Amino acid sequence: MIRFAIGLIAFVIMTAQASAYPSWWRGKLPGCDEPGVLTQVQKRIAYGSPRVLGYHLNIEAFDAIAQDAVKANGPSWINRRYCTATAWLSNGKSSEVVYLIEATQGFAGVGYKVQSCLPGYDRWRVYDAWCRSIRP
């Protein structure tokens, strides 16, 4: 009887739509301009540029930070915030930077994860042409 009750509870939890759960269950979704998010964008570009581009490229500063869309509290389990900004690069040029913030996608499902891309610098099309896969 106890196995049946546990199985029934597990079935109800697994089949419930994500929108049935409170927003705190899905984690914190920080803003586009929060310092922790911008630091992660800088770190991802600094880590990836010598490995993908073949030379070191860093983001020195951000300007015109904007939120493109938010997909939260819908049918998906993952809340997402889509952002863009102007990045001032270490080579003296500016470029658009596109980044995606996903709640509950940090280590072991705790925290958030940031994915970022510089359109025009992604020659291997990791995020598709002009960073299309992390745009809304």
N, CA, C and O atoms as a GROMACS GRO file, in nm:
protein
  544
    1MET      N    1   0.081  -0.119   0.000
    1MET     CA    2   0.000   0.000   0.000
    1MET      C    3   0.087   0.127   0.000
    1MET      O    4   0.057   0.224  -0.069
    2ILE      N    5   0.195   0.123   0.080
    2ILE     CA    6   0.284   0.239   0.087
    2ILE      C    7   0.351   0.261  -0.048
    2ILE      O    8   0.366   0.376  -0.091
    3ARG      N    9   0.391   0.154  -0.116
    3ARG     CA   10   0.453   0.168  -0.249
    3ARG      C   11   0.355   0.231  -0.348
    3ARG      O   12   0.394   0.314  -0.430
    4PHE      N   13   0.230   0.192  -0.339
    4PHE     CA   14   0.129   0.249  -0.428
    4PHE      C   15   0.112   0.398  -0.403
    4PHE      O   16   0.104   0.476  -0.498
    5ALA      N   17   0.108   0.438  -0.276
    5ALA     CA   18   0.091   0.579  -0.241
    5ALA      C   19   0.211   0.661  -0.289
    5ALA      O   20   0.194   0.769  -0.345
    6ILE      N   21   0.332   0.609  -0.269
    6ILE     CA   22   0.452   0.680  -0.314
    6ILE      C   23   0.453   0.690  -0.466
    6ILE      O   24   0.487   0.794  -0.522
    7GLY      N   25   0.415   0.582  -0.534
    7GLY     CA   26   0.408   0.583  -0.680
    7GLY      C   27   0.305   0.682  -0.731
    7GLY      O   28   0.328   0.750  -0.831
    8LEU      N   29   0.190   0.691  -0.664
    8LEU     CA   30   0.086   0.784  -0.705
    8LEU      C   31   0.132   0.928  -0.688
    8LEU      O   32   0.109   1.012  -0.775
    9ILE      N   33   0.197   0.958  -0.574
    9ILE     CA   34   0.248   1.093  -0.551
    9ILE      C   35   0.354   1.129  -0.655
    9ILE      O   36   0.354   1.240  -0.708
   10ALA      N   37   0.444   1.037  -0.683
   10ALA     CA   38   0.547   1.061  -0.785
   10ALA      C   39   0.485   1.084  -0.922
   10ALA      O   40   0.531   1.170  -0.996
   11PHE      N   41   0.383   1.009  -0.955
   11PHE     CA   42   0.315   1.024  -1.084
   11PHE      C   43   0.250   1.162  -1.096
   11PHE      O   44   0.261   1.227  -1.200
   12VAL      N   45   0.184   1.207  -0.990
   12VAL     CA   46   0.118   1.338  -0.992
   12VAL      C   47   0.221   1.449  -1.007
   12VAL      O   48   0.200   1.544  -1.084
   13ILE      N   49   0.331   1.439  -0.934
   13ILE     CA   50   0.436   1.542  -0.943
   13ILE      C   51   0.498   1.545  -1.082
   13ILE      O   52   0.522   1.653  -1.136
   14MET      N   53   0.525   1.429  -1.139
   14MET     CA   54   0.593   1.424  -1.269
   14MET      C   55   0.504   1.467  -1.384
   14MET      O   56   0.554   1.517  -1.485
   15THR      N   57   0.374   1.449  -1.371
   15THR     CA   58   0.285   1.483  -1.482
   15THR      C   59   0.226   1.622  -1.472
   15THR      O   60   0.162   1.668  -1.567
   16ALA      N   61   0.246   1.691  -1.361
   16ALA     CA   62   0.194   1.827  -1.347
   16ALA      C   63   0.270   1.921  -1.440
   16ALA      O   64   0.391   1.905  -1.460
   17GLN      N   65   0.200   2.017  -1.495
   17GLN     CA   66   0.266   2.114  -1.582
   17GLN      C   67   0.357   2.203  -1.499
   17GLN      O   68   0.333   2.226  -1.380
   18ALA      N   69   0.459   2.253  -1.563
   18ALA     CA   70   0.555   2.338  -1.493
   18ALA      C   71   0.488   2.464  -1.439
   18ALA      O   72   0.530   2.517  -1.336
   19SER      N   73   0.386   2.513  -1.508
   19SER     CA   74   0.319   2.636  -1.464
   19SER      C   75   0.242   2.616  -1.333
   19SER      O   76   0.202   2.714  -1.271
   20ALA      N   77   0.221   2.491  -1.291
   20ALA     CA   78   0.151   2.464  -1.166
   20ALA      C   79   0.238   2.488  -1.044
   20ALA      O   80   0.187   2.499  -0.933
   21TYR      N   81   0.368   2.497  -1.063
   21TYR     CA   82   0.460   2.516  -0.951
   21TYR      C   83   0.483   2.664  -0.927
   21TYR      O   84   0.480   2.743  -1.021
   22PRO      N   85   0.507   2.704  -0.802
   22PRO     CA   86   0.533   2.846  -0.774
   22PRO      C   87   0.664   2.891  -0.838
   22PRO      O   88   0.751   2.809  -0.869
   23SER      N   89   0.677   3.022  -0.856
   23SER     CA   90   0.795   3.075  -0.926
   23SER      C   91   0.924   3.049  -0.849
   23SER      O   92   1.029   3.033  -0.912
   24TRP      N   93   0.921   3.044  -0.715
   24TRP     CA   94   1.044   3.019  -0.640
   24TRP      C   95   1.098   2.880  -0.668
   24TRP      O   96   1.218   2.856  -0.651
   25TRP      N   97   1.013   2.788  -0.711
   25TRP     CA   98   1.056   2.652  -0.743
   25TRP      C   99   1.149   2.653  -0.863
   25TRP      O  100   1.238   2.568  -0.876
   26ARG      N  101   1.129   2.749  -0.951
   26ARG     CA  102   1.206   2.756  -1.075
   26ARG      C  103   1.334   2.837  -1.060
   26ARG      O  104   1.412   2.845  -1.156
   27GLY      N  105   1.360   2.895  -0.948
   27GLY     CA  106   1.485   2.966  -0.924
   27GLY      C  107   1.480   3.113  -0.957
   27GLY      O  108   1.386   3.163  -1.018
   28LYS      N  109   1.586   3.183  -0.914
   28LYS     CA  110   1.599   3.327  -0.936
   28LYS      C  111   1.645   3.353  -1.078
   28LYS      O  112   1.735   3.286  -1.129
   29LEU      N  113   1.585   3.450  -1.140
   29LEU     CA  114   1.623   3.490  -1.276
   29LEU      C  115   1.675   3.634  -1.268
   29LEU      O  116   1.596   3.728  -1.269
   30PRO      N  117   1.807   3.651  -1.261
   30PRO     CA  118   1.864   3.786  -1.245
   30PRO      C  119   1.842   3.873  -1.368
   30PRO      O  120   1.813   3.824  -1.477
   31GLY      N  121   1.857   4.003  -1.348
   31GLY     CA  122   1.842   4.099  -1.457
   31GLY      C  123   1.961   4.100  -1.551
   31GLY      O  124   2.068   4.048  -1.519
   32CYS      N  125   1.942   4.159  -1.667
   32CYS     CA  126   2.048   4.166  -1.769
   32CYS      C  127   2.168   4.248  -1.724
   32CYS      O  128   2.280   4.223  -1.767
   33ASP      N  129   2.145   4.346  -1.637
   33ASP     CA  130   2.252   4.437  -1.599
   33ASP      C  131   2.315   4.405  -1.464
   33ASP      O  132   2.393   4.485  -1.413
   34GLU      N  133   2.283   4.292  -1.404
   34GLU     CA  134   2.341   4.257  -1.274
   34GLU      C  135   2.490   4.226  -1.291
   34GLU      O  136   2.530   4.161  -1.388
   35PRO      N  137   2.572   4.271  -1.197
   35PRO     CA  138   2.717   4.252  -1.209
   35PRO      C  139   2.760   4.105  -1.223
   35PRO      O  140   2.853   4.076  -1.297
   36GLY      N  141   2.694   4.014  -1.154
   36GLY     CA  142   2.730   3.872  -1.164
   36GLY      C  143   2.707   3.817  -1.304
   36GLY      O  144   2.785   3.735  -1.352
   37VAL      N  145   2.601   3.861  -1.368
   37VAL     CA  146   2.570   3.817  -1.504
   37VAL      C  147   2.675   3.872  -1.601
   37VAL      O  148   2.727   3.798  -1.684
   38LEU      N  149   2.706   4.001  -1.590
   38LEU     CA  150   2.803   4.062  -1.681
   38LEU      C  151   2.942   4.002  -1.662
   38LEU      O  152   3.018   3.989  -1.758
   39THR      N  153   2.976   3.967  -1.538
   39THR     CA  154   3.105   3.901  -1.513
   39THR      C  155   3.110   3.766  -1.580
   39THR      O  156   3.213   3.728  -1.637
   40GLN      N  157   3.000   3.692  -1.575
   40GLN     CA  158   2.998   3.561  -1.642
   40GLN      C  159   3.009   3.576  -1.793
   40GLN      O  160   3.076   3.495  -1.858
   41VAL      N  161   2.946   3.677  -1.850
   41VAL     CA  162   2.959   3.702  -1.995
   41VAL      C  163   3.105   3.730  -2.028
   41VAL      O  164   3.158   3.674  -2.124
   42GLN      N  165   3.171   3.815  -1.950
   42GLN     CA  166   3.312   3.846  -1.974
   42GLN      C  167   3.399   3.721  -1.963
   42GLN      O  168   3.488   3.700  -2.046
   43LYS      N  169   3.375   3.638  -1.863
   43LYS     CA  170   3.455   3.518  -1.844
   43LYS      C  171   3.436   3.419  -1.958
   43LYS      O  172   3.533   3.356  -2.002
   44ARG      N  173   3.314   3.403  -2.007
   44ARG     CA  174   3.289   3.309  -2.117
   44ARG      C  175   3.357   3.353  -2.245
   44ARG      O  176   3.413   3.271  -2.318
   45ILE      N  177   3.353   3.483  -2.273
   45ILE     CA  178   3.419   3.534  -2.394
   45ILE      C  179   3.571   3.522  -2.378
   45ILE      O  180   3.640   3.483  -2.473
   46ALA      N  181   3.624   3.556  -2.262
   46ALA     CA  182   3.769   3.547  -2.238
   46ALA      C  183   3.817   3.402  -2.247
   46ALA      O  184   3.927   3.377  -2.295
   47TYR      N  185   3.736   3.308  -2.201
   47TYR     CA  186   3.774   3.166  -2.207
   47TYR      C  187   3.765   3.113  -2.351
   47TYR      O  188   3.852   3.038  -2.395
   48GLY      N  189   3.660   3.150  -2.422
   48GLY     CA  190   3.637   3.094  -2.555
   48GLY      C  191   3.716   3.157  -2.667
   48GLY      O  192   3.745   3.090  -2.766
   49SER      N  193   3.751   3.284  -2.654
   49SER     CA  194   3.816   3.351  -2.767
   49SER      C  195   3.950   3.290  -2.806
   49SER      O  196   3.972   3.273  -2.926
   50PRO      N  197   4.042   3.256  -2.716
   50PRO     CA  198   4.167   3.196  -2.763
   50PRO      C  199   4.147   3.054  -2.815
   50PRO      O  200   4.225   3.007  -2.898
   51ARG      N  201   4.045   2.985  -2.766
   51ARG     CA  202   4.022   2.847  -2.807
   51ARG      C  203   3.944   2.836  -2.938
   51ARG      O  204   3.961   2.740  -3.013
   52VAL      N  205   3.859   2.936  -2.965
   52VAL     CA  206   3.777   2.933  -3.087
   52VAL      C  207   3.831   3.028  -3.193
   52VAL      O  208   3.846   2.991  -3.309
   53LEU      N  209   3.861   3.151  -3.152
   53LEU     CA  210   3.908   3.252  -3.247
   53LEU      C  211   4.056   3.241  -3.276
   53LEU      O  212   4.102   3.281  -3.384
   54GLY      N  213   4.132   3.188  -3.181
   54GLY     CA  214   4.276   3.176  -3.200
   54GLY      C  215   4.354   3.295  -3.148
   54GLY      O  216   4.476   3.298  -3.161
   55TYR      N  217   4.287   3.394  -3.090
   55TYR     CA  218   4.355   3.507  -3.029
   55TYR      C  219   4.274   3.552  -2.907
   55TYR      O  220   4.156   3.521  -2.895
   56HIS      N  221   4.339   3.625  -2.820
   56HIS     CA  222   4.274   3.670  -2.697
   56HIS      C  223   4.188   3.793  -2.723
   56HIS      O  224   4.234   3.893  -2.779
   57LEU      N  225   4.065   3.784  -2.681
   57LEU     CA  226   3.970   3.894  -2.695
   57LEU      C  227   3.894   3.904  -2.564
   57LEU      O  228   3.835   3.806  -2.519
   58ASN      N  229   3.893   4.020  -2.504
   58ASN     CA  230   3.823   4.041  -2.378
   58ASN      C  231   3.721   4.152  -2.394
   58ASN      O  232   3.736   4.241  -2.477
   59ILE      N  233   3.617   4.145  -2.312
   59ILE     CA  234   3.520   4.254  -2.306
   59ILE      C  235   3.566   4.348  -2.195
   59ILE      O  236   3.578   4.308  -2.079
   60GLU      N  237   3.591   4.472  -2.231
   60GLU     CA  238   3.638   4.572  -2.136
   60GLU      C  239   3.522   4.642  -2.065
   60GLU      O  240   3.532   4.673  -1.946
   61ALA      N  241   3.412   4.668  -2.138
   61ALA     CA  242   3.299   4.740  -2.080
   61ALA      C  243   3.171   4.707  -2.157
   61ALA      O  244   3.176   4.659  -2.271
   62PHE      N  245   3.059   4.734  -2.093
   62PHE     CA  246   2.927   4.713  -2.155
   62PHE      C  247   2.855   4.847  -2.165
   62PHE      O  248   2.875   4.936  -2.082
   63ASP      N  249   2.772   4.858  -2.268
   63ASP     CA  250   2.693   4.980  -2.288
   63ASP      C  251   2.560   4.937  -2.350
   63ASP      O  252   2.552   4.831  -2.413
   64ALA      N  253   2.457   5.017  -2.334
   64ALA     CA  254   2.326   4.994  -2.394
   64ALA      C  255   2.273   4.853  -2.366
   64ALA      O  256   2.234   4.780  -2.458
   65ILE      N  257   2.272   4.815  -2.240
   65ILE     CA  258   2.223   4.683  -2.200
   65ILE      C  259   2.071   4.683  -2.211
   65ILE      O  260   2.004   4.773  -2.160
   66ALA      N  261   2.018   4.581  -2.277
   66ALA     CA  262   1.873   4.573  -2.299
   66ALA      C  263   1.823   4.430  -2.285
   66ALA      O  264   1.894   4.334  -2.314
   67GLN      N  265   1.701   4.420  -2.240
   67GLN     CA  266   1.635   4.290  -2.232
   67GLN      C  267   1.549   4.274  -2.356
   67GLN      O  268   1.466   4.360  -2.386
   68ASP      N  269   1.568   4.164  -2.429
   68ASP     CA  270   1.489   4.139  -2.548
   68ASP      C  271   1.358   4.067  -2.517
   68ASP      O  272   1.254   4.099  -2.573
   69ALA      N  273   1.364   3.969  -2.426
   69ALA     CA  274   1.245   3.891  -2.394
   69ALA      C  275   1.267   3.815  -2.264
   69ALA      O  276   1.380   3.791  -2.221
   70VAL      N  277   1.155   3.777  -2.202
   70VAL     CA  278   1.158   3.690  -2.085
   70VAL      C  279   1.058   3.580  -2.110
   70VAL      O  280   0.943   3.605  -2.148
   71LYS      N  281   1.102   3.458  -2.089
   71LYS     CA  282   1.012   3.344  -2.099
   71LYS      C  283   1.012   3.278  -1.962
   71LYS      O  284   1.100   3.199  -1.929
   72ALA      N  285   0.911   3.312  -1.882
   72ALA     CA  286   0.905   3.264  -1.744
   72ALA      C  287   0.762   3.226  -1.708
   72ALA      O  288   0.666   3.279  -1.763
   73ASN      N  289   0.752   3.134  -1.615
   73ASN     CA  290   0.625   3.089  -1.560
   73ASN      C  291   0.530   3.037  -1.669
   73ASN      O  292   0.408   3.048  -1.657
   74GLY      N  293   0.586   2.982  -1.773
   74GLY     CA  294   0.507   2.923  -1.880
   74GLY      C  295   0.514   2.772  -1.872
   74GLY      O  296   0.536   2.717  -1.764
   75PRO      N  297   0.496   2.705  -1.982
   75PRO     CA  298   0.496   2.559  -1.980
   75PRO      C  299   0.635   2.497  -1.961
   75PRO      O  300   0.645   2.379  -1.927
   76SER      N  301   0.741   2.574  -1.982
   76SER     CA  302   0.876   2.521  -1.965
   76SER      C  303   0.917   2.523  -1.819
   76SER      O  304   0.872   2.609  -1.742
   77TRP      N  305   1.001   2.430  -1.780
   77TRP     CA  306   1.053   2.425  -1.644
   77TRP      C  307   1.162   2.528  -1.621
   77TRP      O  308   1.194   2.560  -1.507
   78ILE      N  309   1.219   2.581  -1.728
   78ILE     CA  310   1.334   2.670  -1.717
   78ILE      C  311   1.292   2.813  -1.754
   78ILE      O  312   1.244   2.838  -1.864
   79ASN      N  313   1.310   2.905  -1.661
   79ASN     CA  314   1.285   3.046  -1.689
   79ASN      C  315   1.406   3.102  -1.762
   79ASN      O  316   1.520   3.072  -1.726
   80ARG      N  317   1.381   3.183  -1.865
   80ARG     CA  318   1.490   3.236  -1.947
   80ARG      C  319   1.473   3.387  -1.968
   80ARG      O  320   1.362   3.437  -1.983
   81ARG      N  321   1.586   3.457  -1.968
   81ARG     CA  322   1.589   3.600  -1.999
   81ARG      C  323   1.689   3.620  -2.112
   81ARG      O  324   1.804   3.578  -2.103
   82TYR      N  325   1.645   3.686  -2.219
   82TYR     CA  326   1.729   3.710  -2.337
   82TYR      C  327   1.774   3.856  -2.335
   82TYR      O  328   1.692   3.947  -2.321
   83CYS      N  329   1.904   3.877  -2.350
   83CYS     CA  330   1.961   4.011  -2.337
   83CYS      C  331   2.057   4.042  -2.451
   83CYS      O  332   2.114   3.952  -2.513
   84THR      N  333   2.074   4.171  -2.476
   84THR     CA  334   2.175   4.219  -2.570
   84THR      C  335   2.242   4.342  -2.509
   84THR      O  336   2.185   4.409  -2.423
   85ALA      N  337   2.362   4.370  -2.554
   85ALA     CA  338   2.436   4.489  -2.510
   85ALA      C  339   2.542   4.521  -2.614
   85ALA      O  340   2.571   4.441  -2.702
   86THR      N  341   2.598   4.639  -2.602
   86THR     CA  342   2.714   4.674  -2.681
   86THR      C  343   2.836   4.644  -2.595
   86THR      O  344   2.846   4.691  -2.481
   87ALA      N  345   2.928   4.566  -2.649
   87ALA     CA  346   3.050   4.529  -2.576
   87ALA      C  347   3.167   4.605  -2.636
   87ALA      O  348   3.187   4.606  -2.757
   88TRP      N  349   3.245   4.668  -2.548
   88TRP     CA  350   3.368   4.734  -2.591
   88TRP      C  351   3.481   4.634  -2.570
   88TRP      O  352   3.508   4.592  -2.457
   89LEU      N  353   3.546   4.596  -2.677
   89LEU     CA  354   3.642   4.487  -2.677
   89LEU      C  355   3.786   4.535  -2.658
   89LEU      O  356   3.817   4.653  -2.676
   90SER      N  357   3.871   4.441  -2.622
   90SER     CA  358   4.012   4.473  -2.597
   90SER      C  359   4.088   4.508  -2.726
   90SER      O  360   4.198   4.562  -2.719
   91ASN      N  361   4.031   4.478  -2.842
   91ASN     CA  362   4.096   4.515  -2.968
   91ASN      C  363   4.058   4.656  -3.013
   91ASN      O  364   4.094   4.699  -3.122
   92GLY      N  365   3.985   4.730  -2.928
   92GLY     CA  366   3.948   4.867  -2.958
   92GLY      C  367   3.818   4.882  -3.034
   92GLY      O  368   3.776   4.995  -3.060
   93LYS      N  369   3.754   4.774  -3.069
   93LYS     CA  370   3.628   4.778  -3.145
   93LYS      C  371   3.511   4.754  -3.051
   93LYS      O  372   3.527   4.708  -2.938
   94SER      N  373   3.393   4.785  -3.102
   94SER     CA  374   3.271   4.753  -3.029
   94SER      C  375   3.194   4.648  -3.108
   94SER      O  376   3.205   4.640  -3.231
   95SER      N  377   3.116   4.569  -3.037
   95SER     CA  378   3.038   4.464  -3.100
   95SER      C  379   2.913   4.440  -3.017
   95SER      O  380   2.911   4.465  -2.897
   96GLU      N  381   2.810   4.394  -3.082
   96GLU     CA  382   2.693   4.350  -3.008
   96GLU      C  383   2.729   4.221  -2.935
   96GLU      O  384   2.800   4.137  -2.989
   97VAL      N  385   2.681   4.205  -2.814
   97VAL     CA  386   2.694   4.079  -2.742
   97VAL      C  387   2.552   4.033  -2.708
   97VAL      O  388   2.470   4.109  -2.658
   98VAL      N  389   2.528   3.906  -2.736
   98VAL     CA  390   2.398   3.846  -2.709
   98VAL      C  391   2.418   3.745  -2.598
   98VAL      O  392   2.512   3.665  -2.602
   99TYR      N  393   2.331   3.749  -2.496
   99TYR     CA  394   2.346   3.651  -2.389
   99TYR      C  395   2.211   3.606  -2.336
   99TYR      O  396   2.112   3.679  -2.342
  100LEU      N  397   2.211   3.485  -2.286
  100LEU     CA  398   2.091   3.419  -2.237
  100LEU      C  399   2.115   3.379  -2.093
  100LEU      O  400   2.217   3.318  -2.061
  101ILE      N  401   2.021   3.413  -2.005
  101ILE     CA  402   2.029   3.376  -1.864
  101ILE      C  403   1.922   3.270  -1.839
  101ILE      O  404   1.804   3.291  -1.868
  102GLU      N  405   1.963   3.155  -1.785
  102GLU     CA  406   1.869   3.045  -1.757
  102GLU      C  407   1.872   3.014  -1.607
  102GLU      O  408   1.978   2.983  -1.552
  103ALA      N  409   1.756   3.021  -1.544
  103ALA     CA  410   1.746   2.991  -1.401
  103ALA      C  411   1.756   2.841  -1.378
  103ALA      O  412   1.722   2.762  -1.466
  104THR      N  413   1.803   2.803  -1.263
  104THR     CA  414   1.819   2.663  -1.217
  104THR      C  415   1.908   2.579  -1.309
  104THR      O  416   1.893   2.457  -1.312
  105GLN      N  417   1.998   2.640  -1.381
  105GLN     CA  418   2.086   2.566  -1.470
  105GLN      C  419   2.232   2.573  -1.426
  105GLN      O  420   2.321   2.534  -1.501
  106GLY      N  421   2.255   2.622  -1.305
  106GLY     CA  422   2.389   2.624  -1.250
  106GLY      C  423   2.432   2.484  -1.210
  106GLY      O  424   2.365   2.386  -1.243
  107PHE      N  425   2.542   2.474  -1.138
  107PHE     CA  426   2.593   2.344  -1.095
  107PHE      C  427   2.490   2.273  -1.009
  107PHE      O  428   2.441   2.330  -0.911
  108ALA      N  429   2.457   2.151  -1.044
  108ALA     CA  430   2.359   2.068  -0.972
  108ALA      C  431   2.222   2.134  -0.963
  108ALA      O  432   2.148   2.110  -0.868
  109GLY      N  433   2.187   2.218  -1.059
  109GLY     CA  434   2.056   2.281  -1.062
  109GLY      C  435   2.041   2.398  -0.967
  109GLY      O  436   1.929   2.445  -0.944
  110VAL      N  437   2.151   2.445  -0.912
  110VAL     CA  438   2.146   2.558  -0.819
  110VAL      C  439   2.203   2.680  -0.889
  110VAL      O  440   2.310   2.674  -0.949
  111GLY      N  441   2.133   2.791  -0.881
  111GLY     CA  442   2.180   2.914  -0.942
  111GLY      C  443   2.135   2.927  -1.087
  111GLY      O  444   2.039   2.863  -1.130
  112TYR      N  445   2.206   3.009  -1.160
  112TYR     CA  446   2.170   3.034  -1.299
  112TYR      C  447   2.292   3.014  -1.387
  112TYR      O  448   2.406   3.008  -1.340
  113LYS      N  449   2.265   3.002  -1.517
  113LYS     CA  450   2.372   2.984  -1.616
  113LYS      C  451   2.359   3.094  -1.720
  113LYS      O  452   2.248   3.136  -1.755
  114VAL      N  453   2.472   3.141  -1.769
  114VAL     CA  454   2.473   3.244  -1.872
  114VAL      C  455   2.546   3.189  -1.994
  114VAL      O  456   2.656   3.136  -1.983
  115GLN      N  457   2.483   3.203  -2.110
  115GLN     CA  458   2.547   3.170  -2.237
  115GLN      C  459   2.561   3.301  -2.315
  115GLN      O  460   2.469   3.382  -2.318
  116SER      N  461   2.675   3.321  -2.378
  116SER     CA  462   2.698   3.448  -2.448
  116SER      C  463   2.764   3.425  -2.582
  116SER      O  464   2.830   3.323  -2.605
  117CYS      N  465   2.745   3.523  -2.670
  117CYS     CA  466   2.797   3.512  -2.806
  117CYS      C  467   2.820   3.651  -2.863
  117CYS      O  468   2.744   3.744  -2.838
  118LEU      N  469   2.927   3.665  -2.940
  118LEU     CA  470   2.955   3.788  -3.014
  118LEU      C  471   2.926   3.762  -3.161
  118LEU      O  472   3.003   3.692  -3.227
  119PRO      N  473   2.817   3.817  -3.215
  119PRO     CA  474   2.788   3.796  -3.357
  119PRO      C  475   2.903   3.846  -3.444
  119PRO      O  476   2.959   3.952  -3.417
  120GLY      N  477   2.936   3.771  -3.544
  120GLY     CA  478   3.047   3.808  -3.631
  120GLY      C  479   3.180   3.751  -3.587
  120GLY      O  480   3.273   3.742  -3.667
  121TYR      N  481   3.192   3.711  -3.461
  121TYR     CA  482   3.315   3.651  -3.411
  121TYR      C  483   3.300   3.499  -3.391
  121TYR      O  484   3.398   3.432  -3.357
  122ASP      N  485   3.183   3.447  -3.411
  122ASP     CA  486   3.155   3.304  -3.391
  122ASP      C  487   3.173   3.230  -3.524
  122ASP      O  488   3.075   3.186  -3.585
  123ARG      N  489   3.298   3.217  -3.569
  123ARG     CA  490   3.322   3.159  -3.701
  123ARG      C  491   3.288   3.011  -3.710
  123ARG      O  492   3.265   2.960  -3.820
  124TRP      N  493   3.285   2.940  -3.598
  124TRP     CA  494   3.248   2.799  -3.599
  124TRP      C  495   3.098   2.780  -3.582
  124TRP      O  496   3.049   2.668  -3.580
  125ARG      N  497   3.027   2.890  -3.570
  125ARG     CA  498   2.880   2.890  -3.555
  125ARG      C  499   2.834   2.802  -3.440
  125ARG      O  500   2.742   2.720  -3.454
  126VAL      N  501   2.898   2.818  -3.327
  126VAL     CA  502   2.860   2.744  -3.208
  126VAL      C  503   2.715   2.776  -3.172
  126VAL      O  504   2.641   2.687  -3.130
  127TYR      N  505   2.675   2.901  -3.186
  127TYR     CA  506   2.538   2.944  -3.157
  127TYR      C  507   2.461   2.977  -3.286
  127TYR      O  508   2.373   3.063  -3.284
  128ASP      N  509   2.495   2.911  -3.395
  128ASP     CA  510   2.434   2.931  -3.526
  128ASP      C  511   2.474   3.069  -3.581
  128ASP      O  512   2.545   3.145  -3.514
  129ALA      N  513   2.430   3.100  -3.698
  129ALA     CA  514   2.471   3.226  -3.762
  129ALA      C  515   2.416   3.344  -3.681
  129ALA      O  516   2.297   3.349  -3.649
  130TRP      N  517   2.503   3.437  -3.650
  130TRP     CA  518   2.470   3.560  -3.577
  130TRP      C  519   2.401   3.530  -3.443
  130TRP      O  520   2.312   3.603  -3.400
  131CYS      N  521   2.446   3.422  -3.379
  131CYS     CA  522   2.401   3.386  -3.242
  131CYS      C  523   2.251   3.357  -3.235
  131CYS      O  524   2.187   3.385  -3.133
  132ARG      N  525   2.197   3.304  -3.339
  132ARG     CA  526   2.053   3.283  -3.350
  132ARG      C  527   1.996   3.189  -3.245
  132ARG      O  528   1.881   3.205  -3.204
  133SER      N  529   2.073   3.090  -3.200
  133SER     CA  530   2.018   2.991  -3.109
  133SER      C  531   2.002   3.043  -2.965
  133SER      O  532   1.934   2.978  -2.886
  134ILE      N  533   2.061   3.157  -2.930
  134ILE     CA  534   2.038   3.213  -2.797
  134ILE      C  535   1.962   3.346  -2.805
  134ILE      O  536   1.968   3.428  -2.713
  135ARG      N  537   1.892   3.366  -2.913
  135ARG     CA  538   1.801   3.480  -2.926
  135ARG      C  539   1.658   3.430  -2.906
  135ARG      O  540   1.631   3.311  -2.924
  136PRO      N  541   1.566   3.520  -2.868
  136PRO     CA  542   1.428   3.474  -2.845
  136PRO      C  543   1.358   3.430  -2.972
  136PRO      O  544   1.242   3.389  -2.968
   0.00000   0.00000   0.00000
